[in-house]
């Protein structure tokens, strides 16, 4: 639905008036002012504001506040006196209305009830404004990129709000930090609320980092080199399981007498496309030591293949096989040649 703030404002006023009716009826027919009912007026105003197509922004709270206060004021000093006149079968005309408003005792009681109801209306407005801010900032939050605690710290640093005595209003922070992120950091004790203000506790971040424990799967050599504690050994599921590690280099390695070459390629999704590539290596008498397929993630049924060939990329048979394979594959990449592992 297209947002229309003008209709939203009208809806806010209508909603506030409609939700003040239960309070008016209670006042008139039970001869008692149920002030708590005044708290729902702001809810009605906000509900009808959205119902009429109003966009929830930071200014919505102003619309709801004015509509609610206007509604409770009209209800107290206009609708209630008129309803009481009808209840007592008093004709509604200028003379009688004038007499009612000249009755100091009646007006005094009305003002007293108005002040009490105004207090509860304000409480209701406060609760709705919180909801408005959440919705407004969450809507705008779709345009705010995901923030880390370091990003949030930088924002607080701009305001110098890194200690209790330099806390800043949350309204300044919410314009730049999503509400959910602010609440998460509050729960972690990193952002410390102080009434309607807050500050960033750097010490809490430091303590949190110190309390973290990390673990890694690595070799005994790595544990020795970095002075790490070995928590468990032989954690492999299979007894003869082996994990291979590859050391990358920008400089091609010279051929030895015991090399391995790794290649990566993709083929068309059609019958025999993979066999045609494998036949090339068979024709060149090249031993395939390892083959693995992985989904291309581009189209259903398309796969990429990783092959380990026995020999060096500079060997004539391997160079010839790669040249032939390049002509019938979508893409072929030689990731490198390197000495085979010798246990």
Secondary structure, DSSP 8 states (H G I E B T S, - for coil): ----HHHHHHHHHHHHHHTTHHHHHHHHHSSS--GGGGGHHHHHHHHHHHHTT----TTHHHHHHHHHHHHHHHIIIIIHHHHHHHHTT---SHHHHHHHHH-HHHHHHHHHHHHHHHHHHHHHHHHHHHHHHHHHHHHHHTTS----HHHHHHHHHHHT--SGGG-EEHHHHHTTS-HHHHHHHHHTTSEEEETTEEEE-HHHHHHHHHT--------HHHHHHTT-----S---SSTT---------SS-----SSEEEEEEEE--SSTTHHHHHHHHHHHTT--EEEEEEEE-SSSTT-EEEEEEEES-TTSHHHHHHHHHHHTTSSEEEEEEEEE----
